[in-house]
Amino acid sequence: MGDIFKLIADVGFPIAAAGAAGYFVFLTIKFILEGVTGGVRGMSNIIKALDRRVAAMNHDVIRIDTKVSHALGIPPDLDRIARAEQSDARRD
């Protein structure tokens, strides 16, 4: 407690109060940003999972399209299949 009074005596009350207010603002912003970064990480994981699901669905749609084209005797769209194989990471 004596250190606080010594600081006030050395620099003056307005400067000591501004330092205390700055520290309070720092703690408040730190608390808010911790909550925000947790939310952003959660959303990032959700987006990655959705991206994997979209890639799997795209692969399945192309596979079904190829099977239907073969069953109906229509030549499959080879350009579409080639584009999908270049962007597909699974290669199954």
C-alpha positions in Angstrom: 0.0 0.0 0.0 2.9 2.3 0.7 4.2 1.8 -2.8 1.0 3.2 -4.2 1.3 6.4 -2.1 5.0 6.7 -3.1 4.0 6.5 -6.8 1.3 9.2 -6.3 3.8 11.4 -4.5 6.4 10.9 -7.3 4.3 11.3 -10.4 1.2 13.0 -9.2 -2.4 11.7 -8.8 -3.6 12.3 -12.4 -0.7 10.3 -13.9 -1.1 7.5 -11.4 -4.9 7.4 -12.0 -4.3 7.3 -15.8 -1.9 4.4 -15.3 -4.5 2.5 -13.2 -7.2 3.3 -15.8 -4.9 2.1 -18.6 -4.3 -1.2 -16.8 -8.0 -1.6 -16.3 -8.6 -1.1 -20.0 -5.8 -3.6 -20.8 -7.4 -6.3 -18.6 -10.9 -5.6 -20.1 -9.6 -5.9 -23.7 -7.6 -9.0 -22.8 -10.8 -10.6 -21.3 -12.9 -9.7 -24.4 -10.3 -11.0 -26.9 -9.9 -14.3 -25.1 -13.6 -14.9 -25.6 -13.5 -13.8 -29.2 -10.5 -16.0 -30.1 -12.2 -19.0 -28.6 -15.3 -18.3 -30.7 -13.2 -17.9 -33.8 -11.4 -21.2 -33.2 -14.7 -22.9 -32.9 -16.0 -21.4 -36.1 -12.8 -22.3 -37.9 -13.2 -26.0 -36.9 -16.8 -25.9 -38.0 -15.8 -24.4 -41.4 -13.1 -27.0 -41.9 -15.5 -29.8 -41.2 -18.1 -28.3 -43.6 -15.4 -28.0 -46.3 -14.5 -31.7 -45.9 -18.2 -32.6 -46.2 -18.7 -30.5 -49.3 -15.6 -32.1 -50.9 -16.9 -35.6 -50.1 -20.4 -34.7 -51.5 -18.8 -33.3 -54.7 -16.9 -36.6 -55.1 -20.1 -38.6 -54.6 -22.1 -36.5 -57.0 -19.5 -36.9 -59.7 -19.4 -40.7 -59.1 -23.2 -40.9 -59.3 -23.2 -38.8 -62.5 -20.6 -41.1 -64.0 -22.6 -44.2 -63.2 -25.9 -42.7 -64.5 -24.2 -41.6 -67.7 -22.8 -45.1 -68.2 -26.2 -46.7 -67.5 -27.9 -44.4 -70.0 -25.2 -44.8 -72.6 -24.3 -41.1 -72.5 -20.6 -40.3 -72.5 -19.5 -38.9 -69.2 -18.2 -35.4 -68.9 -14.5 -36.1 -68.8 -13.5 -32.5 -68.3 -15.6 -32.3 -65.1 -14.1 -35.6 -63.8 -10.6 -34.4 -64.6 -11.2 -31.1 -62.7 -12.6 -32.9 -59.7 -9.6 -35.3 -59.6 -7.2 -32.4 -59.5 -8.9 -30.8 -56.5 -9.8 -34.0 -54.7 -7.3 -34.9 -52.0 -8.8 -38.4 -51.2 -8.0 -40.2 -54.5 -10.1 -43.2 -53.7 
